[in-house]
């Protein structure tokens, strides 16, 4: 709003939700008729060791439905804890860029850049950001959101 953008932001996320849960709730989320969706899902799948192919399939289904509804998608990439091994963590992190490229959507390379794994910027659980952590996230994602807003404005002409 400070920069002259008149958009309402609705957080439709559910703490602890997997990509399967997000996919199953998508029709409900669409009832608010969003113009832009910042899609950040998959991390809870990764913590559970769910196969990256299944996570990718869920995210792609979500992206496809959003695009069918002419919604601009900004995909928040995530990374996974190294204890799951290099094969898993590489497949996990690569799926976000693969999805973004194949569906021609905006990608935030790592949604938690500068915040993830920083104890000072996360709550006691070591996973969820503090208020200060979220301020950094907002600053980091802002250019991607502005890009989405510009695409929306161009489509509206």
C-alpha positions in Angstrom: 0.0 0.0 0.0 2.9 2.4 0.8 4.0 2.0 -2.8 0.6 2.7 -4.3 -0.6 -0.9 -4.9 -4.2 -1.5 -3.9 -4.2 -5.2 -3.3 -5.7 -7.2 -0.4 -3.6 -10.1 0.8 -5.3 -13.2 2.2 -3.2 -15.9 3.9 -4.9 -19.1 3.0 -2.1 -21.3 4.3 -2.5 -23.9 7.0 0.4 -24.6 9.3 1.8 -28.1 8.9 -0.1 -28.7 5.6 1.3 -30.9 2.9 1.1 -30.3 -0.8 -1.7 -33.0 -0.9 -3.6 -30.9 1.7 -3.1 -27.7 -0.3 -4.3 -29.5 -3.4 -7.4 -30.8 -1.7 -8.3 -27.3 -0.4 -7.7 -25.5 -3.6 -11.3 -25.2 -4.7 -12.1 -23.6 -1.3 -9.2 -21.2 -1.7 -10.4 -20.1 -5.1 -13.7 -18.9 -3.6 -11.9 -15.7 -2.7 -11.3 -15.1 -6.4 -7.6 -14.2 -6.2 -5.8 -12.4 -9.0 -2.4 -13.6 -7.8 -1.4 -16.6 -5.7 1.9 -16.9 -3.9 2.2 -20.7 -3.7 4.5 -22.0 -1.0 4.1 -25.6 -0.3 6.1 -28.8 -0.1 8.3 -28.2 2.9 6.1 -30.2 5.2 6.1 -33.0 2.7 9.9 -32.9 2.7 10.1 -33.1 6.4 8.1 -36.3 6.2 10.4 -37.6 3.4 7.6 -37.8 0.9 8.8 -38.6 -2.6 9.7 -35.4 -4.6 7.8 -36.8 -7.6 4.6 -36.9 -5.6 5.2 -33.4 -4.2 5.9 -32.1 -7.7 2.8 -33.8 -9.1 0.7 -32.0 -6.4 2.3 -28.6 -7.0 1.9 -29.0 -10.8 -1.8 -29.8 -10.4 -2.3 -26.7 -8.2 -0.4 -24.5 -10.7 -2.5 -25.9 -13.6 -5.8 -25.2 -11.8 -4.6 -21.7 -10.9 -3.6 -21.0 -14.5 -6.9 -22.4 -15.8 -8.6 -19.8 -13.6 -6.3 -17.1 -15.1 -4.6 -16.6 -11.8 -1.0 -15.4 -11.8 1.2 -17.8 -9.9 4.3 -16.9 -7.9 6.0 -20.2 -6.7 8.0 -20.0 -3.5 10.9 -22.5 -3.8 12.0 -24.4 -0.7 15.0 -26.3 0.4 15.2 -29.4 2.6 17.2 -30.4 5.6 20.5 -32.1 4.6 19.9 -35.1 6.8 17.7 -36.6 4.1 20.7 -37.1 1.9 22.0 -35.3 -1.2 19.9 -37.3 -3.7 16.7 -36.3 -1.9 17.6 -32.7 -1.1 18.8 -32.1 -4.7 15.6 -33.6 -6.2 13.5 -31.6 -3.8 15.0 -28.2 -4.4 15.2 -28.8 -8.2 11.5 -29.5 -8.6 10.6 -25.9 -8.0 12.7 -24.5 -10.8 11.5 -27.4 -13.1 7.8 -26.5 -12.3 8.4 -22.8 -12.8 10.1 -23.3 -16.1 7.6 -25.9 -17.5 4.6 -23.8 -16.5 6.1 -20.4 -17.2 5.5 -18.9 -13.8 7.4 -16.6 -11.5 9.8 -18.4 -9.1 11.1 -17.2 -5.8 14.3 -19.4 -5.8 14.2 -19.9 -2.0 11.2 -18.4 -0.1 13.2 -18.5 3.3 16.4 -16.9 1.9 18.3 -15.3 4.7 15.9 -16.7 7.3 15.8 -20.5 7.0 18.1 -22.2 9.6 18.9 -18.9 11.3 18.0 -19.4 15.0 17.7 -15.7 15.6 15.0 -15.4 12.9 13.0 -18.5 13.7 10.8 -19.5 16.6 11.9 -22.1 19.1 10.9 -25.0 16.8 13.7 -23.9 14.4 11.3 -24.0 11.4 8.8 -21.2 11.6 10.0 -17.6 11.2 9.7 -14.9 13.9 8.1 -11.5 13.1 11.6 -10.2 12.3 12.1 -13.2 10.0 8.8 -12.6 8.2 9.9 -8.9 7.6 13.0 -10.2 5.8 10.9 -12.7 3.8 8.5 -9.9 2.7 11.4 -7.8 1.6 12.9 -10.7 -0.3 9.7 -11.7 -2.1 8.6 -8.1 -2.8 10.2 -7.8 -6.3 8.6 -11.1 -7.4 5.2 -9.9 -6.1 5.7 -6.6 -8.0 6.4 -8.6 -11.2 3.1 -10.5 -10.7 1.3 -7.2 -10.1 2.7 -5.8 -13.3 1.6 -8.9 -15.2 -1.9 -8.5 -13.7 -2.0 -4.8 -14.7 -0.9 -5.7 -18.3 -3.6 -8.3 -18.6 -6.2 -5.9 -17.3 -5.6 -3.4 -20.0 
